[in-house]
Amino acid sequence: MLRRILALTLAAAMLAPAQRAKPSLREQALGIPAGALVEVTLARKERPNKIAGRMSETTPEGIWIEVVKDRKATAMEFAFSEVKSLKIVRGADEDPPRKGTTLTVLAAAGLIIVFAFLEALADT
């Protein structure tokens, strides 16, 4: 009986998925393509501690981010020791989200309904 319980416990432990360690910031940065829109959270307490920009380059010491401020692009370097987290906002090859698509579709549907209603009234 004890052997059966022990065998089932060991079998369940072997079949359970292994816990993967969270990748380091350097590994995470190497996986982000150049040109991707990223958000960098810095370890410092003073504001601003979140900076958004385009991923430019990854070096052994840190990352380069292109930040646009007042219509001027500035390349900023952040050492891995300064960075608390790195998050991809949008990939390099993704299109920006379109604004007003839902409104356009609803307006077109409304016009079709109005014209169908007017056509039905004209036939009677």
C-alpha positions in Angstrom: 0.0 0.0 0.0 2.8 2.4 1.0 4.7 1.5 -2.2 1.7 2.2 -4.4 1.2 5.7 -2.8 4.9 6.4 -3.1 4.9 5.3 -6.8 1.9 7.4 -7.6 3.5 10.5 -5.9 6.7 10.1 -7.8 4.9 9.5 -11.1 2.9 12.7 -10.5 6.0 14.6 -9.7 7.7 13.5 -12.9 4.7 14.3 -15.0 4.2 17.8 -13.5 5.6 20.6 -15.7 9.0 21.9 -14.7 9.1 25.4 -13.4 11.1 27.6 -15.8 13.2 30.4 -14.4 12.2 33.9 -15.4 14.6 35.1 -18.1 17.1 37.8 -17.2 16.7 41.4 -18.5 19.6 40.8 -20.9 18.0 37.6 -22.3 14.6 39.4 -22.5 16.2 42.4 -24.3 18.0 40.2 -26.8 14.6 38.7 -27.7 13.1 42.0 -28.6 13.6 43.1 -32.2 15.0 46.5 -33.1 12.2 49.0 -33.8 9.7 47.5 -31.3 7.9 49.9 -29.1 8.9 49.1 -25.5 8.2 50.5 -22.0 11.2 50.5 -19.6 10.5 50.8 -15.9 13.6 52.1 -14.1 14.7 50.9 -10.6 15.1 54.5 -9.3 12.4 56.1 -7.2 12.3 59.6 -8.7 9.9 60.3 -11.5 9.7 59.6 -14.4 10.6 56.0 -13.8 8.7 54.7 -16.8 10.0 55.6 -20.3 8.4 54.5 -23.6 10.3 54.4 -26.8 11.6 52.3 -29.7 14.2 49.6 -29.0 17.3 50.5 -30.8 20.1 48.3 -29.8 21.2 45.8 -27.1 24.7 45.9 -25.8 26.5 43.7 -23.2 26.1 46.6 -20.7 22.5 47.7 -21.4 19.9 48.8 -24.0 19.5 51.8 -26.2 16.0 53.3 -26.6 14.9 56.0 -29.0 12.6 58.4 -27.1 10.6 61.1 -28.9 10.1 64.3 -26.9 9.0 67.6 -28.3 9.3 66.2 -31.8 12.9 65.3 -31.3 14.2 61.8 -31.2 16.9 61.1 -28.6 18.8 57.9 -28.1 19.1 57.0 -24.4 21.2 54.2 -22.9 20.1 52.3 -19.9 22.4 49.9 -18.0 20.8 46.6 -17.0 21.4 47.6 -13.4 19.1 50.7 -13.8 16.3 48.7 -15.4 13.6 47.1 -13.2 11.4 45.7 -16.1 11.1 45.8 -19.8 7.8 45.3 -21.6 7.0 45.1 -25.3 4.1 47.5 -26.1 4.0 46.8 -29.9 6.2 44.7 -32.1 8.4 46.3 -34.8 6.3 44.8 -37.7 2.8 45.4 -36.2 0.6 48.1 -37.6 -0.5 50.9 -35.2 -4.0 50.4 -34.0 -6.6 52.2 -36.2 -8.8 54.8 -34.6 -12.4 55.2 -35.5 -12.8 51.9 -37.4 -15.8 50.9 -35.2 -17.4 54.3 -35.7 -17.0 54.0 -39.5 -18.6 50.6 -39.6 -21.5 51.6 -37.4 -22.1 54.8 -39.5 -22.1 52.7 -42.7 -24.5 50.2 -41.2 -26.8 53.1 -40.1 -26.8 54.5 -43.6 -27.7 51.2 -45.2 -30.6 50.8 -42.8 -31.9 54.3 -43.5 -31.7 53.8 -47.3 -33.4 50.5 -47.0 -36.2 52.1 -44.9 -36.6 55.0 -47.4 -36.7 52.5 -50.3 -39.4 50.5 -48.5 -41.4 53.7 -48.0 -41.0 54.7 -51.6 -42.4 51.3 -52.8 -45.6 51.6 -50.9 
